[in-house]
Amino acid sequence: MFTGIIESLGKVTNVKVDRGNIDFTIESEISNELKIDQSVSHNGVCLTVTETSDNTHTVTAVKETLEKSSLKSFSVNDLINLERAMKLGERLDGHLVQGHVDGIAKCIGVSVNDGSWIYKFEFDIKNEMLLIEKGSICINGVSLTVFDIAENTFKVTIIPYTHENTSFKKLKEGDIVNIEFDMIGKYLARFNK
């Protein structure tokens, strides 16, 4: 379980295809603290650490994860958002995030708004019932608040701190992101079917 508050940026240093899986090696400030079998959010996708070294760690993404996320497009030198699993008893600064990505969205607009950035995303309309105005969403592992929902689009605002300390600073129109809808909203939608 995660909170959507990014702990560190990581840089992809190696991508290795192994049958239907892909192994990613990541260099980051927290890699030397990780242990094998730990769960870490990589752009919002919960992956298990399989190897560690001084300043890198390796994770494996299986076919199911690759089909539902943007991980298959990762390449060497890409920056990604990292967050270790939350500890019980800590403050929950974002929202409850499982790291189980629901799908992808496409960035269709970026604008500067007097010191902040507004990003507009297009997503699969079949999931429109999972968004509410001022509700939570996780984009590439970042807990954000949704606004201006219109059919299959929504917007989020990024403050300067988040822009500088996450991969949002590299996100541009046309880029694909991982999204995870609010867990409580998903249960409510399922309950009301």
ZALUMRO-43398 format. One record per residue (C-alpha): residue in one letter; x, y, z. Coordinates in steps of 0.05 Angstrom, whole numbers, plus 32768, in hexadecimal, padded with zeros to 4 digits. Layout:
N
AXYZ
...
//
This chain:
193
M800080008000
F801980457FEE
T8005808E7FF8
G801680AD7FB5
I804A80DB7FD5
I808980D17FAB
E80C780C17FD3
S80FD80C47F9D
L810980C87F52
G812A808C7F32
K814F80857EF0
V814780477EC5
T818E802B7EB9
N817D7FE97E98
V81427FC77E76
K81467F7C7E6A
V81107F537E48
D81097F0E7E65
R80D47EE67E3E
G80927F0A7E4E
N80B07F327E87
I80DC7F707E8B
D81117F7B7EC0
F811E7FC57ECF
T815C7FDD7EF5
I815280207F17
E8185804F7F36
S816B807A7F6F
E817A809A7FB2
I815180647FD5
S816B80277FAF
N81A280197FE3
E816D80158019
L81417FE27FF5
K813E7F988003
I812D7F5E7FD6
D80E17F4F7FD9
Q80CE7F967FEC
S80947FB67FC7
V80A47FF97FA6
S807780257F7C
H809780347F38
N806D806B7F15
G803280507F3D
V803E80067F2E
C804D7FDA7F6A
L808A7FAF7F58
T80B47F7F7F83
V80FE7F8C7F8B
T81247F4F7F6F
E816C7F687F74
T81927FA17F96
S81D77FC07F91
D81F77FFF7FAE
N81CC80317F89
T819D80087F5D
H81657FD67F64
T81437FA87F32
V80FA7F977F2B
T80D37F697EFC
A80937F7C7ED8
V80697F417EC0
K803D7F3E7E82
E7FFD7F527EA7
T801F7F907EC4
L803E7FA37E81
E7FFB7F9E7E5E
K7FD77FCC7E8F
S800E80007E9B
S803F802D7E77
L807B80057E91
K80867FE47E4D
S809B80297E33
F80D180337E68
S8116803C7E4A
V815C804A7E65
N816380907E84
D811880997E8F
L810680BA7ED2
I80D280967EFD
N80AF80A57F3E
L80BF80777F79
E809C806B7FBB
R80A880347FEE
A806C8013800F
M804E803A8048
K805A80268091
L8020801D80C0
G801C805680F1
E8036808B80C0
R800F80C780A7
L7FE780BB8068
D7FF780FB8041
G7FDB80E57FFD
H7FA580B07FF7
L7FA380647FFA
V7FC7804A7FBC
Q7FD080007FAE
G800280047F75
H7FD27FDA7F4C
V7FCB80057F0E
D7F8680077EEE
G7F9F801D7EAA
I7FBF80557E84
A7FAD809C7E71
K7FC980CB7E3C
C7FE081117E4C
I7FBA813E7E1B
G7FCD81827E37
V7FFF81A67E64
S7FF881EF7E78
V801A821D7EAA
N7FEA823F7EDA
D800C82777F01
G8040824C7F25
S801F82087F1E
W801381D87EE4
I7FD181BC7ECB
Y7FD381787EA8
K7F98815E7E81
F7F9081137E76
E7F6580E77E49
F7F5180A37E65
D7F2480687E54
I7EDC80807E5A
K7EC7803D7E78
N7EE780557EB9
E7EC480997EBD
M7E9A80827EF9
L7EDB807A7F21
L7EEA80C57F20
I7EC980FC7F49
E7ED781467F4A
K7F0C81547F80
G7F1781097F89
S7F5A80E67F8A
I7F8080C47F52
C7FC680A87F4E
I7FEE80BB7F10
N8032809A7F07
G8031808E7F52
V802080D67F66
S7FE180E37F90
L7FBA811C7F6F
T7F76813E7F71
V7F4A813A7F33
F7F2281757F17
D7EFF81887ED6
I7EE681427EC7
A7EC681407E81
E7EB280FD7E63
N7EF680DB7E59
T7F2481147E70
F7F3981337EB2
K7F6C81657ECC
V7F9C81687F06
T7FC681A17F21
I800F81977F33
I803081C57F66
P807881DB7F5C
Y809481AA7F91
T8072816E7F6F
H808781867F2A
E80D0818B7F3E
N80D4814B7F67
T80AE811A7F3B
S80B081057EF3
F807881377EE3
K80B081687ED1
K80BD813C7E93
L8074812C7E83
K805C814A7E41
E802081477E14
G801981037DF4
D803B80DD7E2D
I801880A07E4B
V8011809A7E97
N7FFB80647EC8
I7FBB80737EEE
E7F9C80537F2B
F7F57806A7F3F
D7F4480747F88
M7F3C80307FAA
I7EFE80447FD1
G7EDD805E7F91
K7EEB801C7F6F
Y7EC97FF57FA7
L7E8D80237FA6
A7E86801D7F5B
R7E8A7FD17F60
F7E577FD07F99
N7E267FF97F71
K7E277FCD7F33
//
